[in-house]
Amino acid sequence: MTILQIVCLTLWAGLSQVDQMTFNLLPSGIIPTAIFTGLVTGKPELGLLVGGTLQSYALGLGMFGGASIPNYQVTAIIVVALSASAQDVASTIALIGIPVATLTVQIDVFGRFINSVFQHRADKYAALCDSRQVALSNQLGVLSWSLSRMIPVLVALCLGPSFVDMLNAIMPSWLSTGLTIAAGLFPAVGFSILLKYLPLRGNLHFLVLGFALTAWMGLSTLAVATFGLAAALAVYARIGRERMQEAGGEMDE
């Protein structure tokens, strides 16, 4: 990779993290980040494939309260940049993606710890009515959050694809097999968590239909999503008609 590509992706990792916590102006989700990485590295289709795969891992996950979760944006940048082709994605996710995602949890904890130090510093100077030092403390806190995402990306991109080849050579087969199995389980875990959030009690028939279309008819995810979109539009139209009828009835009264 060129120096410009490395700098661009490293900055994106830091800016996207800050954006997620503040203004949400950037397309900083997992899929947009992967596509952006693909555009920077000249592999947009690979970015879409990696983004969709990692997004299935993250379904149902959220940073509730002070929880630390895997940062799949950082993982997406590294996997897209280090994958040679679409055929190489599954092995790269198993070899690099899962360990990196696990590591980002610990890095997130460290970033939060450093940020708390700066925020206590801000509290101290707020009591002294020193607004300049308060602003500096907040800026340093932003920097700690950014660096917790930028450093892993910078290190991985500087090592380059040769790092993947080196890991393939030294990693025992039992470990690589275990990581591959884990990579296959993550989407199922993500969907299971997501189903806990969804209002299935009144919409179980749609879940059964989606399962039947996928498992028995072998339709692709995009095809099943099209059926889901049609069902959503039908339900939306029905609810709209019911509300209009209720509003008309209230006016008649």
C-alpha positions in Angstrom: 0.0 0.0 0.0 1.1 3.6 -0.7 1.8 6.1 2.1 -1.2 8.2 1.0 -3.6 5.2 1.3 -2.3 4.3 4.7 -2.6 7.9 5.9 -6.1 8.2 4.5 -7.4 5.0 6.1 -5.8 5.7 9.4 -7.4 9.2 9.6 -10.7 7.7 8.6 -10.5 5.3 11.5 -10.0 8.1 14.0 -12.5 10.5 12.5 -15.3 7.9 12.1 -15.0 7.1 15.8 -15.3 10.7 16.9 -18.1 11.2 14.4 -20.1 8.3 15.8 -19.9 9.8 19.3 -20.8 13.4 18.2 -22.4 14.7 15.1 -22.9 11.5 12.9 -22.1 13.4 9.8 -19.9 10.8 8.2 -21.0 7.5 6.7 -19.1 5.8 9.4 -21.0 2.5 9.7 -19.4 -0.9 9.1 -20.5 -1.2 5.4 -19.7 2.4 4.4 -16.3 2.1 6.0 -15.6 -1.1 4.2 -16.7 0.4 0.9 -14.6 3.5 1.5 -11.6 1.3 2.2 -12.3 -0.6 -1.0 -12.5 2.6 -3.0 -9.2 3.8 -1.5 -7.5 0.5 -2.2 -9.1 0.0 -5.6 -11.3 -3.0 -4.5 -14.8 -1.6 -4.0 -16.6 -4.9 -4.6 -14.3 -6.5 -2.0 -15.2 -3.7 0.4 -18.9 -4.4 0.0 -18.4 -8.1 0.6 -16.4 -7.6 3.7 -18.7 -4.9 5.0 -21.8 -7.1 4.6 -20.1 -10.0 6.3 -18.9 -8.0 9.3 -22.2 -6.3 9.6 -23.8 -9.7 10.1 -21.4 -10.2 13.0 -22.4 -6.9 14.6 -26.2 -7.4 14.4 -27.8 -6.7 17.7 -24.6 -5.3 19.3 -24.8 -1.8 20.8 -22.6 0.3 23.2 -25.2 0.5 26.0 -23.9 2.5 28.9 -20.2 1.9 29.3 -20.2 -1.4 27.4 -17.2 -2.1 25.1 -17.9 -4.1 22.0 -15.8 -5.1 19.0 -15.0 -2.3 16.7 -15.9 -3.8 13.3 -15.1 -0.5 11.5 -11.5 -0.9 12.3 -11.7 -4.6 11.5 -13.3 -3.8 8.1 -10.5 -1.4 7.2 -7.8 -4.0 8.0 -9.6 -7.0 6.4 -10.3 -5.1 3.1 -6.8 -3.7 2.9 -5.1 -7.0 3.6 -7.4 -9.3 1.5 -6.0 -10.1 -1.9 -9.3 -11.1 -3.5 -12.9 -12.1 -2.8 -11.8 -15.7 -2.4 -9.4 -14.7 0.3 -12.0 -12.8 2.4 -13.2 -15.8 4.6 -9.7 -16.9 5.5 -8.6 -13.3 6.2 -11.6 -12.6 8.4 -10.8 -15.8 10.4 -7.1 -15.2 10.5 -7.0 -11.4 11.1 -10.6 -10.1 11.5 -11.7 -12.0 14.6 -8.4 -11.5 16.6 -8.5 -7.8 15.6 -12.2 -7.4 16.6 -11.4 -9.1 20.0 -8.4 -6.8 20.5 -10.4 -3.7 19.8 -12.5 -4.5 22.9 -9.5 -4.2 25.1 -8.2 -1.1 23.2 -11.6 0.5 23.7 -11.3 0.0 27.4 -7.9 1.5 27.4 -9.2 4.5 25.3 -12.0 5.0 27.8 -9.5 4.9 30.7 -7.3 7.5 29.2 -10.3 9.7 28.3 -11.5 9.6 32.0 -8.1 11.0 33.1 -8.5 14.0 30.8 -12.1 14.5 31.9 -11.1 14.5 35.5 -8.6 17.1 34.5 -11.4 19.1 32.9 -13.4 18.9 36.1 -10.5 20.3 38.0 -10.0 23.3 35.8 -13.8 23.8 35.6 -13.8 24.4 39.3 -11.1 27.0 38.8 -13.1 28.6 35.9 -10.2 28.0 33.5 -12.1 27.5 30.2 -8.9 27.2 28.1 -7.7 24.2 30.1 -11.2 22.7 30.1 -11.3 22.9 26.3 -7.7 21.5 26.1 -8.7 18.5 28.3 -11.7 17.8 26.1 -9.6 17.9 23.0 -7.1 15.5 24.5 -10.0 13.2 25.3 -11.0 13.2 21.7 -7.4 12.5 20.7 -7.3 9.4 23.0 -10.5 8.0 21.4 -9.1 8.6 17.9 -5.7 7.1 18.6 -7.3 4.0 20.1 -8.7 3.3 16.6 -5.9 4.8 14.5 -3.0 2.9 16.0 -4.3 -0.6 15.2 -5.1 0.4 11.6 -1.7 2.1 11.1 0.2 -0.9 12.5 -1.7 -3.4 10.4 -1.5 -1.4 7.2 2.2 -0.8 7.6 2.8 -4.6 8.0 0.8 -5.2 4.8 -0.5 -8.4 3.2 2.8 -10.1 3.9 1.7 -10.2 7.6 -1.2 -12.4 6.6 1.1 -14.8 4.8 3.4 -14.9 7.8 0.5 -15.8 10.2 -0.7 -18.5 7.8 2.8 -20.0 7.9 3.2 -20.0 11.7 -0.4 -20.6 12.9 -1.2 -24.2 13.9 -4.0 -25.8 12.0 -6.1 -26.4 15.1 -6.2 -22.6 15.8 -7.0 -21.6 12.3 -9.8 -24.2 12.2 -11.2 -22.8 15.4 -11.1 -19.3 14.1 -12.9 -20.4 10.9 -15.6 -22.1 13.0 -16.0 -18.9 15.1 -16.3 -16.8 12.0 -19.1 -19.1 10.8 -20.9 -18.8 14.2 -20.8 -15.1 14.6 -23.6 -14.3 12.0 -25.9 -16.7 13.7 -25.1 -15.1 17.1 -25.7 -11.7 15.6 -29.1 -12.7 14.2 -30.1 -14.3 17.5 -29.4 -11.2 19.4 -31.3 -9.1 16.8 -34.3 -11.4 17.1 -34.4 -10.7 20.8 -35.0 -7.0 20.0 -37.6 -7.4 17.3 -41.4 -7.6 17.9 -41.7 -11.2 16.8 -44.9 -12.0 18.8 -47.1 -10.3 16.3 -44.9 -10.9 13.2 -43.9 -14.6 13.6 -45.4 -15.4 10.2 -42.8 -13.2 8.5 -39.9 -14.9 10.2 -41.3 -18.3 9.1 -41.7 -17.1 5.6 -38.1 -15.8 5.5 -36.8 -19.0 6.9 -38.7 -21.1 4.3 -37.5 -18.9 1.4 -33.9 -19.2 2.5 -33.7 -22.8 3.7 -36.1 -24.6 1.4 -36.2 -22.5 -1.8 -32.5 -21.5 -1.6 -33.1 -17.8 -2.4 -30.4 -15.3 -1.9 -30.4 -12.8 0.9 -31.2 -10.0 -1.6 -34.2 -11.9 -3.0 -35.5 -12.6 0.6 -35.0 -8.9 1.4 -37.1 -7.9 -1.6 -40.0 -10.0 -0.2 -39.4 -8.4 3.2 -39.6 -4.9 1.6 -42.8 -5.8 -0.2 -44.3 -7.1 3.1 -43.2 -3.9 4.9 -44.8 -1.7 2.3 -48.0 -3.6 2.6 -48.1 -3.4 6.4 -47.3 0.3 6.2 -50.1 0.9 3.7 -52.5 -1.0 5.9 -51.6 1.0 9.0 -52.0 4.2 7.0 -55.5 3.3 5.9 -56.5 2.3 9.4 -55.3 5.6 10.8 -57.2 7.5 8.1 -60.4 5.6 8.9 -59.9 6.3 12.6 -59.4 10.0 11.9 -62.5 10.0 9.7 -64.5 8.4 12.3 -63.4 10.9 15.0 -64.3 13.8 12.6 -67.8 12.3 12.1 -68.4 12.1 15.8 
